[in-house]
Amino acid sequence: MDSLADRLIEQLRADGQFVAADTFTDPKGVAHILGRTTRTLANWRDLNTGPQWVKTYRVLYRIDLLADWLQSGGKTMKSPPIP
């Protein structure tokens, strides 16, 4: 059986969203999955809530952590961004 992360990757790709190395997506991809705006995600990042994210040269979300966050019922992540 496919994991939720695998199904999210499939859905993102089928919908033409950004997926990097079967691991990361961008705020647009997360907004697409969640039915929220990228501005909402930016607000959540400012409030240190929502799914965990990492900022390299751009903001990215690990798809496996997004799947974990969804499976937890979208409980607030109070930890800092992943390194």
Summary of the structure (lengths in Angstrom):
residues: 83
radius of gyration: 11.8
end to end distance: 29.7
largest distance: 35.9
contacts: 214
relative contact order: 0.19
helix: 45%
strand: 11%
